[in-house]
Amino acid sequence: MLRKAATPRWVLNPVSRMALITFAWNHRHEVFRWGRSLWEQLIGRGDVSPQRALRTGMLLYAIASEESLRNAKQLRKVTMVDDTVDLDVDERWNKLDHLVDRVWSVKGVRTITVNGRVRRADAARTPQLST
């Protein structure tokens, strides 16, 4: 019995495979968003650091923990560079302001851009450059 329990075939029987496929299909927008965002942050950039992975995970979790934003097909990708978050999203989406507020609540976010244009920035959060 123990030998059978340790084999991958036992874990992924046809019912389990179908359950995993159904779950992935029902949450495909969220799964693809996490995949695209993590690929961009961890593989697409030259410097891979645990801090970057943690911040990106916290940001994606903040979005995924909100029921109305979790499986939104309008939100395609989330990118975080330093303290700036760029959202690749349909600008006509009626939950965009709620998404921006949710992202703003994440620790370490100082600027939010939507499709490359600044949507929210806080002078108190952003360090001033001396000239």
Short mmCIF file of the C-alpha atoms (twelve columns), coordinates in Angstrom:
data_MODEL
# 
_entry.id   MODEL 
# 
loop_
_atom_site.group_PDB 
_atom_site.id 
_atom_site.type_symbol 
_atom_site.label_atom_id 
_atom_site.label_alt_id 
_atom_site.label_comp_id 
_atom_site.label_asym_id 
_atom_site.label_seq_id 
_atom_site.Cartn_x 
_atom_site.Cartn_y 
_atom_site.Cartn_z 
_atom_site.pdbx_PDB_model_num 
ATOM 1   C CA . MET A 1   0.000   0.000  0.000   1 
ATOM 2   C CA . LEU A 2   2.780   2.458  0.864   1 
ATOM 3   C CA . ARG A 3   4.598   1.668  -2.348  1 
ATOM 4   C CA . LYS A 4   1.473   2.466  -4.347  1 
ATOM 5   C CA . ALA A 5   0.910   5.736  -2.429  1 
ATOM 6   C CA . ALA A 6   4.391   6.951  -3.317  1 
ATOM 7   C CA . THR A 7   3.964   6.631  -7.089  1 
ATOM 8   C CA . PRO A 8   2.981   9.675  -9.126  1 
ATOM 9   C CA . ARG A 9   0.493   7.609  -11.112 1 
ATOM 10  C CA . TRP A 10  -1.550  6.980  -7.947  1 
ATOM 11  C CA . VAL A 11  -1.661  10.688 -7.134  1 
ATOM 12  C CA . LEU A 12  -2.742  11.697 -10.630 1 
ATOM 13  C CA . ASN A 13  -5.419  9.185  -11.391 1 
ATOM 14  C CA . PRO A 14  -7.882  10.123 -14.155 1 
ATOM 15  C CA . VAL A 15  -10.323 11.765 -11.733 1 
ATOM 16  C CA . SER A 16  -7.578  13.894 -10.173 1 
ATOM 17  C CA . ARG A 17  -6.259  14.902 -13.578 1 
ATOM 18  C CA . MET A 18  -9.719  15.988 -14.673 1 
ATOM 19  C CA . ALA A 19  -10.209 17.924 -11.436 1 
ATOM 20  C CA . LEU A 20  -6.889  19.751 -11.946 1 
ATOM 21  C CA . ILE A 21  -7.709  20.537 -15.565 1 
ATOM 22  C CA . THR A 22  -11.175 21.813 -14.622 1 
ATOM 23  C CA . PHE A 23  -9.755  23.987 -11.848 1 
ATOM 24  C CA . ALA A 24  -7.088  25.420 -14.156 1 
ATOM 25  C CA . TRP A 25  -9.660  26.130 -16.867 1 
ATOM 26  C CA . ASN A 26  -12.073 27.839 -14.484 1 
ATOM 27  C CA . HIS A 27  -9.264  30.053 -13.151 1 
ATOM 28  C CA . ARG A 28  -7.349  30.433 -16.417 1 
ATOM 29  C CA . HIS A 29  -7.185  34.239 -16.352 1 
ATOM 30  C CA . GLU A 30  -5.654  34.227 -12.889 1 
ATOM 31  C CA . VAL A 31  -3.296  31.343 -13.722 1 
ATOM 32  C CA . PHE A 32  -2.069  33.070 -16.891 1 
ATOM 33  C CA . ARG A 33  -1.692  36.436 -15.115 1 
ATOM 34  C CA . TRP A 34  0.444   34.844 -12.398 1 
ATOM 35  C CA . GLY A 35  2.459   33.007 -15.029 1 
ATOM 36  C CA . ARG A 36  3.081   36.058 -17.214 1 
ATOM 37  C CA . SER A 37  3.875   38.298 -14.249 1 
ATOM 38  C CA . LEU A 38  6.219   35.874 -12.525 1 
ATOM 39  C CA . TRP A 39  7.943   34.979 -15.796 1 
ATOM 40  C CA . GLU A 40  8.522   38.672 -16.526 1 
ATOM 41  C CA . GLN A 41  9.784   39.397 -13.014 1 
ATOM 42  C CA . LEU A 42  11.916  36.339 -12.386 1 
ATOM 43  C CA . ILE A 43  13.097  35.099 -15.779 1 
ATOM 44  C CA . GLY A 44  12.755  38.136 -18.040 1 
ATOM 45  C CA . ARG A 45  15.078  40.313 -15.972 1 
ATOM 46  C CA . GLY A 46  18.783  39.751 -15.486 1 
ATOM 47  C CA . ASP A 47  18.904  40.090 -11.715 1 
ATOM 48  C CA . VAL A 48  16.844  37.486 -9.918  1 
ATOM 49  C CA . SER A 49  16.495  38.111 -6.206  1 
ATOM 50  C CA . PRO A 50  14.343  36.597 -3.465  1 
ATOM 51  C CA . GLN A 51  13.158  40.084 -2.466  1 
ATOM 52  C CA . ARG A 52  11.811  40.719 -5.973  1 
ATOM 53  C CA . ALA A 53  10.008  37.368 -5.975  1 
ATOM 54  C CA . LEU A 54  8.523   38.088 -2.545  1 
ATOM 55  C CA . ARG A 55  7.307   41.569 -3.502  1 
ATOM 56  C CA . THR A 56  5.800   40.294 -6.750  1 
ATOM 57  C CA . GLY A 57  4.108   37.442 -4.901  1 
ATOM 58  C CA . MET A 58  2.690   39.840 -2.295  1 
ATOM 59  C CA . LEU A 59  1.355   42.073 -5.040  1 
ATOM 60  C CA . LEU A 60  -0.249  39.204 -6.955  1 
ATOM 61  C CA . TYR A 61  -1.688  37.784 -3.729  1 
ATOM 62  C CA . ALA A 62  -3.248  41.165 -2.873  1 
ATOM 63  C CA . ILE A 63  -5.024  41.104 -6.221  1 
ATOM 64  C CA . ALA A 64  -5.973  37.414 -6.042  1 
ATOM 65  C CA . SER A 65  -7.367  37.703 -2.514  1 
ATOM 66  C CA . GLU A 66  -10.054 40.114 -3.732  1 
ATOM 67  C CA . GLU A 67  -12.969 38.120 -5.165  1 
ATOM 68  C CA . SER A 68  -13.978 40.744 -7.731  1 
ATOM 69  C CA . LEU A 69  -10.419 41.012 -9.131  1 
ATOM 70  C CA . ARG A 70  -9.363  37.372 -8.894  1 
ATOM 71  C CA . ASN A 71  -10.344 36.015 -12.296 1 
ATOM 72  C CA . ALA A 72  -10.687 39.275 -14.235 1 
ATOM 73  C CA . LYS A 73  -9.878  38.838 -17.903 1 
ATOM 74  C CA . GLN A 74  -9.361  42.608 -18.251 1 
ATOM 75  C CA . LEU A 75  -6.180  42.462 -16.150 1 
ATOM 76  C CA . ARG A 76  -3.516  40.849 -18.298 1 
ATOM 77  C CA . LYS A 77  -0.198  41.404 -16.525 1 
ATOM 78  C CA . VAL A 78  1.245   43.002 -13.400 1 
ATOM 79  C CA . THR A 79  4.855   44.186 -13.455 1 
ATOM 80  C CA . MET A 80  6.809   45.641 -10.558 1 
ATOM 81  C CA . VAL A 81  10.084  47.477 -11.127 1 
ATOM 82  C CA . ASP A 82  11.607  48.784 -7.907  1 
ATOM 83  C CA . ASP A 83  8.639   50.547 -6.284  1 
ATOM 84  C CA . THR A 84  6.633   51.181 -9.462  1 
ATOM 85  C CA . VAL A 85  3.790   48.849 -10.453 1 
ATOM 86  C CA . ASP A 86  2.671   48.728 -14.079 1 
ATOM 87  C CA . LEU A 87  -0.731  47.239 -14.779 1 
ATOM 88  C CA . ASP A 88  -1.499  45.941 -18.259 1 
ATOM 89  C CA . VAL A 89  -5.267  46.297 -18.126 1 
ATOM 90  C CA . ASP A 90  -8.267  47.352 -20.200 1 
ATOM 91  C CA . GLU A 91  -8.741  51.028 -19.262 1 
ATOM 92  C CA . ARG A 92  -12.502 50.841 -19.807 1 
ATOM 93  C CA . TRP A 93  -12.874 48.275 -17.014 1 
ATOM 94  C CA . ASN A 94  -15.274 49.480 -14.320 1 
ATOM 95  C CA . LYS A 95  -13.204 47.932 -11.476 1 
ATOM 96  C CA . LEU A 96  -9.975  49.707 -12.452 1 
ATOM 97  C CA . ASP A 97  -10.196 52.237 -9.604  1 
ATOM 98  C CA . HIS A 98  -10.774 49.425 -7.108  1 
ATOM 99  C CA . LEU A 99  -7.758  47.568 -8.534  1 
ATOM 100 C CA . VAL A 100 -5.565  50.658 -8.208  1 
ATOM 101 C CA . ASP A 101 -6.698  51.120 -4.592  1 
ATOM 102 C CA . ARG A 102 -5.954  47.460 -3.846  1 
ATOM 103 C CA . VAL A 103 -2.475  47.657 -5.396  1 
ATOM 104 C CA . TRP A 104 -1.816  50.944 -3.564  1 
ATOM 105 C CA . SER A 105 -2.402  49.169 -0.238  1 
ATOM 106 C CA . VAL A 106 0.594   46.852 -0.820  1 
ATOM 107 C CA . LYS A 107 3.652   47.826 1.210   1 
ATOM 108 C CA . GLY A 108 6.455   49.257 -0.934  1 
ATOM 109 C CA . VAL A 109 4.329   50.548 -3.825  1 
ATOM 110 C CA . ARG A 110 5.057   54.215 -4.527  1 
ATOM 111 C CA . THR A 111 3.847   54.656 -8.082  1 
ATOM 112 C CA . ILE A 112 1.168   52.899 -10.131 1 
ATOM 113 C CA . THR A 113 1.081   53.117 -13.899 1 
ATOM 114 C CA . VAL A 114 -1.690  51.795 -16.103 1 
ATOM 115 C CA . ASN A 115 -0.498  50.776 -19.551 1 
ATOM 116 C CA . GLY A 116 2.593   52.967 -19.155 1 
ATOM 117 C CA . ARG A 117 0.838   56.146 -17.946 1 
ATOM 118 C CA . VAL A 118 1.075   57.248 -14.311 1 
ATOM 119 C CA . ARG A 119 -2.216  56.625 -12.559 1 
ATOM 120 C CA . ARG A 120 -1.217  57.257 -8.953  1 
ATOM 121 C CA . ALA A 121 1.935   58.556 -7.298  1 
ATOM 122 C CA . ASP A 122 2.483   59.886 -3.825  1 
ATOM 123 C CA . ALA A 123 5.105   62.505 -3.104  1 
ATOM 124 C CA . ALA A 124 5.241   61.392 0.534   1 
ATOM 125 C CA . ARG A 125 6.045   57.827 -0.514  1 
ATOM 126 C CA . THR A 126 8.408   58.772 -3.337  1 
ATOM 127 C CA . PRO A 127 11.915  59.943 -2.342  1 
ATOM 128 C CA . GLN A 128 12.813  63.357 -3.745  1 
ATOM 129 C CA . LEU A 129 15.864  63.652 -5.970  1 
ATOM 130 C CA . SER A 130 18.089  66.627 -5.204  1 
ATOM 131 C CA . THR A 131 19.295  68.610 -8.212  1 
# 
